[in-house]
Amino acid sequence: MMITCTECGKEYSDQAKACVHCGAPNTTKSGGCFKAVLGMVAMVVVFAIIVIALRAYTVDPQEVIDSEAIKECRKTENDELLSIGARRLARDACDLMEKQYNEKYGHAP
C-alpha cells in the first residue's frame, strides 16, 4: 500500500522506514511485533514484582503463634521465683521448641 509523505507530499510504500524521496521517517510504521513482545515482557515483570511483594508481606499465623510461645517459654526460663530445676527444665523445653521452629521455618524466632 502506498502512503503520502507528510514532508514532501510524494507517495512511497508503507513498508519503508522512511520516505525514499526526502528521507522523512515513516510515522505510520508502528513496530508491531516488537512493541507487543515488549509490552508482554513488561506485564510479566510487573506481575512477578507484585507476587514477590505479596509473599514478602504475607505472615503465616502459625509461625506467629510458635514464635510467641517461645518468647513466653523464655520468660518462664528466666523467672527467678522458680527453682533451679524448674528453670533448667523450662530452658530445655524452650531450646527444643526453638530447634523445631528453626527446622520448620528456616530461621530463628
N, C-alpha and C positions, 0 to 999 in steps of 0.2 A: 504494500500500500504506500502511496506517495503522500508526503506531507509538505506543507509550505513552511519555509524558513521564516522565523519571526524577525530575523535581522535583514536579510537581503530580498525576501519575498519569492525566491525561486523554489521549485519543487525538488525533493530528494527522498530517498527511501526512508521509511520509518525504522528500519533495522540499523541504519547508520548511527554511529555515536555522535557525529557532528555533520553539519551541512557540508556537502562536498564542494560547494561553490565559495562560501566565505569562512567556513570553519567554526561557525557558531554551534555550541553544544545542543544536542537533541534533547529538549526538555520533555518530550513525550515518552522517551525511553525510561522505564521505571526501574530496571534492575531486577525485576520479578522474583526469580527463584532465590537469589542471594538474600534479598530482604526478607522473604518468607522464612528461610532457614535461620537467619539471624534473629528474627522475631521469636521463633520456636525455642532457640537456644536461650534467649533472654528469659522466656517464660519458665523454662525448666530450672534455670539458675534461681530465679525468684522463688519458685515453689520449693526448691531444696533449702533455701535460706529460711523460709517460713517453717518448714518441717523441723529443721535443726533448732530454731529458736523455740518452738513449742516444746520439743523434747527437753531442752535445757531448763525450761521453767515448769515442767510437769513434776510434781512431787508425789512419790509413792507413799500413801498414807501408812502402810505397814512399816515402811522404813522409819518414818517419824515416830511411830509408836515404839519400835525397837530401840531407837536412839534415846527416847525419853526414859524407857525402862532401865537402860544402862546408867543414865545420869542419876536416877533415883537409887539404883543399886550402889553407886559410888558414894552417895550421901550416907547410906547405911554403913558402908565400909569405914567411913570417917567419923561415925557417931561415937563420941568419947564416953557416952553413958553405957555402951555395950561392953561386955567383957572382951578380953583379947581373943579368946577362942571364937566368939561370935563374929568379931570383926575379921578374923582370918577366914572364916567360913564365907562371910559376905564377899571378901576380896576374891576368893577362889571362884565364887559364883559369878561375880562381875567380870573377871578375866575370861571365864568360859563364854559368857554372853557376848563379850566384845570380840572374841575369836570367831564365834559363829556369825556375828554381824559382819566382820571383815570378809569372811568366806562368802557370805550371801550377797553383799553389796559391793565388794571390791574396794572399800575404803573404810577409814576409821569413823566412828560416830561423831 
